[in-house]
Amino acid sequence: MEERIRRKFNKACVDYHLLEDGDRILIALSGGKDSLELCRLMAERARIFRPRIQVEAAHVVMAGIPYETSLPYLERFCSDLRMPLHVLHGSFDARSDTRKTRCFLCSWHRRKLLFSFAAERGFNKVALGHHQDDILTTWLMNLTFEGNTSAMQPMLQMEHYPLRIIRPLCLVEEAWIREVACQLGFERQKALCPYEEKTRRSDINDIFHRLQALNPEARYSLWRAMQRCMSSTGS
């Protein structure tokens, strides 16, 4: 399974031109299985001569939220990969915008802290651990609730930061990562997020899995359809 993930990772990097010589890439390391696997693959890729890239990781700790990954574990994990790890500290007030869910606000503040740090430290790309299931679920959610075909892109130029977001796991199935995480003994977070709740995303994710049960090729049909929509709209 590791080799299957590696092939899809390399294919995404080539097909979507995610890596260029001289890149300085900051990896968003939440501590979940997806970001841990992304760090492992990116560290491996950085040891290849071309393209020559530098990779570092950043983990965000939000004050007052007991969603926690063992920092000593993350430090050991990154040290074994010979990858620098930055621990960023932030906070937010969930009462600041009652129109948004607490989950949205927490995520927004984490991203803002991460992107600001990356821009200030001279990184030109931020790597996120979204896999194919994440991307397809988001697309289905936008179709269903927003009536549009917007989707997470493998690479996106940010508007307000001199950064590009890349998603090197965009062709990798979540189940593959789960299997490798179990095989390699990735450590789980110490406490579940208190803002985790039943959401539209989880509902659509259930529908996505039912579609796969009906047709094992459903994810690939959906992926092709999404790509055609993105090409026709230029998004």
GISULZI-V741953 format. One record per helix or strand of 2 or more residues. SS is the DSSP state (h for helix, s for strand). FROM is the first residue (numbers start at 1). LEN is the number of residues. If there is no record, write none. Layout:
SS:FROM:LEN
SS:FROM:LEN
//
This chain:
h:2:14
s:24:5
h:33:14
s:54:9
h:71:10
s:85:6
h:94:3
h:102:19
s:125:3
h:132:15
s:155:3
s:164:3
h:174:11
h:200:15
h:218:16
//
